[in-house]
Amino acid sequence: MSDNLLEIDKLNVDYLVDKGEFRAVKEVSFNIARGEIFGLAGESGCGKSTIAYAITRLSKAPAWISGGSVRLDGQDLLRLPERELQRIRWKRIGMVFQSAMNSLNPLMRVEAQFHDVLRRHTGCSHEESRARAEEMFRLVGIPTHRIGDYPHQFSGGMRQRIVIAICLALRPEFIIMDEPTTALDVVVQREILEQVVDLQRSYGFSVLFITHDLHLMAQLCQRIGVMLNGELVEVGDVRQVAEAPLHDYTRKLWNAIPQLPAIRITRESWHEGGDKSCCHRRRDPARKHPA
Ligand SMILES: Nc1ncnc2c1ncn2[C@@H]1O[C@H](COP(=O)(O)OP(=O)(O)OP(=O)(O)O)[C@@H](O)[C@H]1O
């Protein structure tokens, strides 16, 4: 069995626009190992979300996947019949997007929403889904007595945690997180991401983590891919991409970040007794990426 859970090879995605085809993702290839958190960085409009949607073939018109392959455990998702893909979405590949908290049904109690998803994908009973929902609420730090509440009775951060909890309840092997906490304030954002890392350590799923925030990415991910105008211009270990970027654009991305007294938390330091309230890598004032 390959170490890679996900293998994307020469993926092309076009948008069919008035003036013809616009290629938003150009020959993009990268792998995500089992249990790895892989980050995709790059400025707005470079194609990150387009890739996220293409992986599960949730791209909506006018997007068109025009080439390449996306293999999950060796199986090309781009060539699977839709019915088979439906069995893989959510069950094997979870998705948490920026606006996910708004995807909860406002008219249904949260427990019913858990049950709905779990019954559909696993056929489990009310008792089983209630037990799983309580377990997931505990994991994401929400008191279990709130399980019968409606979405509007929770804060934005709590709703986003609930979406993550529902996603995790299906025990996916791979989770796509596209700006999962961008709409939330930094403290809540940090708490949720700490929980995601803890859960990832417990369950061992792989994550594609997309964010504008390079610092956050460097804290969470083992490897990072950097995109520019639809192309993946650099992929590397987080330390290499942060400290010895190979591509000019990656250097520019780092240099565009305000000079804070400290800039990177390693995933290890986040978890191994470091001060979680601040960043851990002291930036060497003398160190400058070459322009
Ligand atoms: N529905 C659409 N029709 C035409 N072009 C689109 C459409 N959606 C996205 N695009 C274009 O595709 C390119 C990639 O967009 P995408 O949303 O993937 O970027 P992104 O890197 O995720 O940006 P952001 O970080 O702002 O979310 C952009 O140039 C965008 O304008």
PDBQT file of the ligand as one rigid body, heavy atoms in Angstrom, charges set to zero:
ROOT
HETATM    1  N1  LIG A 301     -17.756  30.689 -11.382  1.00  0.00    +0.000 N 
HETATM    2  C1  LIG A 301     -16.657  31.172 -11.933  1.00  0.00    +0.000 A 
HETATM    3  N2  LIG A 301     -16.667  31.642 -13.199  1.00  0.00    +0.000 NA
HETATM    4  C2  LIG A 301     -15.543  32.112 -13.784  1.00  0.00    +0.000 A 
HETATM    5  N3  LIG A 301     -14.343  32.177 -13.172  1.00  0.00    +0.000 NA
HETATM    6  C3  LIG A 301     -14.283  31.741 -11.900  1.00  0.00    +0.000 A 
HETATM    7  C4  LIG A 301     -15.413  31.221 -11.217  1.00  0.00    +0.000 A 
HETATM    8  N4  LIG A 301     -15.049  30.867  -9.959  1.00  0.00    +0.000 NA
HETATM    9  C5  LIG A 301     -13.726  31.152  -9.866  1.00  0.00    +0.000 A 
HETATM   10  N5  LIG A 301     -13.285  31.674 -11.019  1.00  0.00    +0.000 N 
HETATM   11  C6  LIG A 301     -11.913  32.125 -11.301  1.00  0.00    +0.000 C 
HETATM   12  O1  LIG A 301     -11.015  31.038 -11.093  1.00  0.00    +0.000 OA
HETATM   13  C7  LIG A 301      -9.821  31.500 -10.492  1.00  0.00    +0.000 C 
HETATM   14  C8  LIG A 301      -9.547  30.691  -9.243  1.00  0.00    +0.000 C 
HETATM   15  O2  LIG A 301     -10.555  30.966  -8.284  1.00  0.00    +0.000 OA
HETATM   16  P1  LIG A 301     -10.545  30.259  -6.857  1.00  0.00    +0.000 P 
HETATM   17  O3  LIG A 301     -11.832  30.608  -6.188  1.00  0.00    +0.000 OA
HETATM   18  O4  LIG A 301     -10.209  28.838  -7.024  1.00  0.00    +0.000 OA
HETATM   19  O5  LIG A 301      -9.324  31.009  -6.166  1.00  0.00    +0.000 OA
HETATM   20  P2  LIG A 301      -8.807  30.910  -4.650  1.00  0.00    +0.000 P 
HETATM   21  O6  LIG A 301      -7.333  30.772  -4.724  1.00  0.00    +0.000 OA
HETATM   22  O7  LIG A 301      -9.570  29.867  -3.917  1.00  0.00    +0.000 OA
HETATM   23  O8  LIG A 301      -9.171  32.354  -4.130  1.00  0.00    +0.000 OA
HETATM   24  P3  LIG A 301      -9.643  32.793  -2.647  1.00  0.00    +0.000 P 
HETATM   25  O9  LIG A 301      -8.452  32.557  -1.774  1.00  0.00    +0.000 OA
HETATM   26  O10 LIG A 301      -9.974  34.242  -2.815  1.00  0.00    +0.000 OA
HETATM   27  O11 LIG A 301     -10.826  31.942  -2.274  1.00  0.00    +0.000 OA
HETATM   28  C9  LIG A 301      -9.999  32.984 -10.234  1.00  0.00    +0.000 C 
HETATM   29  O12 LIG A 301      -9.366  33.692 -11.270  1.00  0.00    +0.000 OA
HETATM   30  C10 LIG A 301     -11.494  33.182 -10.306  1.00  0.00    +0.000 C 
HETATM   31  O13 LIG A 301     -11.816  34.470 -10.790  1.00  0.00    +0.000 OA
ENDROOT
TORSDOF 0
